[in-house]
Amino acid sequence: MNCEVELFSDVETLIREERPRHPVYCIYPHIYRDAAIEFLTGFPGRVLYAVKSNPDPRVLGLLSDAGVRHFDCASLAEIELVDTVVPNAKKYFMTPVRIRGDAATAQKKHDVRHFVVDHLSGLSQLLTEIEPDRSVIFARMAVHHESAFEDLSTRFGALPEQVPELLEAIRDSGAEAALAFNVGSSVTDPEAYRHGVSVTRSILEQLSFRLRLIDVGGGYPKSYPGFIVPTLDEYFSAVAESVATLPLADNAEVLGEPGRALSAPGMSAVVEVLLRKDNRLYINDGMFGIFWLLRIDGPDAFPVRAYRSGEPILSETMEFQINGPTCDSTDTLPGLVQLPDDIGPGDHLEFGNIGAYSIGGRTDYNGYYSDRIVLITSPDANPPTVP
Ligand SMILES: Cc1ncc(COP(=O)(O)O)c(C=O)c1O
């Protein structure tokens, strides 16, 4: 894949040289590397990057360069993408709903061996497409915890009482049976993972055989303004300590599917202020563009920095409401943002921590869309972050 990308030493240079009129999304390679290394060294098991959280090929390449070898894919298109960018990576088809024929193609063409089901009917469908004796099939269990934003147990996941039957059926098919759950996204309390594992225990105790693989899903959060979360280490300990007590096979392994924790910190969005009306700013990106995630419960703002002609603006700050450029009445960012009190049209803002659930999912509604992604090369350059 041609991943050619423009290079700038830092955002100041980008703004000084170009005063970009359209949004520019900036990748900070050293931040992606650090995020990957922190997760790979801390998580007590196999790390599968959740591609959906940021499928940009350069991001996939940077995470892979830092050591990520396993990729949680939600579609055949994501599997094909990973195959192109990271040819020797291991792909996992981790969704219970697939386009007809895609599981077969994933296995035949891309050597995918890991699949997910959450119902007996889904299992029979899957078995028409794959060879069970080459496959691991996860039964996805519905678990939720009150500390998680975005409940991932309502659309997918078998009820815990249905899971033993599903696991027995997987095993009877000739495939290796395994168990997966997702406690949610932006999980604000590591206890949520202990809860998921304790529900898992009650299921394992009902089985006539032992499982080798337990997938504790994604959900590891990042801090945003007004949304401060525990450190990753606290989540890693919760997973390690609780999984260690499970009755599993001797060669057991735990899998995790982090999306946001890996993809959020290394990307920023540089946008221009188009109009100021008192404390209301209108910018060239919005809720139908890079900020669409803010429609979902959870963090309501991103860390931000302001620039005039490429220099940071250092005036006193005040609260602003930020609006996108479209005519839609919902195109307003939910959180108020502290910015210099003299900010105005032609100034630029850099929003940090923007890499998760942003690039994939933006639309060209009203004709506003930017696909300009650049690389920031200076290892001393850092995007705005939450202290
Ligand atoms: C099955 C699955 N795995 C992993 C993730 C990644 O979650 P997060 O980005 O919160 O780590 C998601 C998010 O929707 C998911 O649905």
The ligand as a Tripos MOL2 file, in Angstrom:
@<TRIPOS>MOLECULE
LIG
   16    16     1     0     0
SMALL
NO_CHARGES

@<TRIPOS>ATOM
      1 C1        -15.4390   -6.2600   20.0600 C.3       1 LIG1
      2 C2        -14.6800   -5.0230   20.4180 C.ar      1 LIG1
      3 N1        -13.3870   -5.1440   20.7690 N.ar      1 LIG1
      4 C3        -12.6350   -4.0630   21.0850 C.ar      1 LIG1
      5 C4        -13.1720   -2.7990   21.0370 C.ar      1 LIG1
      6 C5        -12.2650   -1.6410   21.3750 C.3       1 LIG1
      7 O1        -12.7350   -0.9240   22.4320 O.3       1 LIG1
      8 P1        -11.8850    0.2810   23.0610 P.3       1 LIG1
      9 O2        -11.5630    1.2030   21.9510 O.co2     1 LIG1
     10 O3        -12.8230    0.8750   24.0550 O.co2     1 LIG1
     11 O4        -10.6570   -0.3260   23.6760 O.co2     1 LIG1
     12 C6        -14.5320   -2.6170   20.6930 C.ar      1 LIG1
     13 C7        -15.1250   -1.2830   20.6460 C.2       1 LIG1
     14 O5        -16.2210   -1.0400   20.2200 O.2       1 LIG1
     15 C8        -15.2980   -3.7670   20.3660 C.ar      1 LIG1
     16 O6        -16.5830   -3.6530   20.0030 O.3       1 LIG1
@<TRIPOS>BOND
     1     1     2 1
     2     2     3 ar
     3     2    15 ar
     4     3     4 ar
     5     4     5 ar
     6     5     6 1
     7     5    12 ar
     8     6     7 1
     9     7     8 1
    10     8     9 2
    11     8    10 1
    12     8    11 1
    13    12    13 1
    14    12    15 ar
    15    13    14 2
    16    15    16 1
@<TRIPOS>SUBSTRUCTURE
     1 LIG1         1 GROUP 0 **** ****
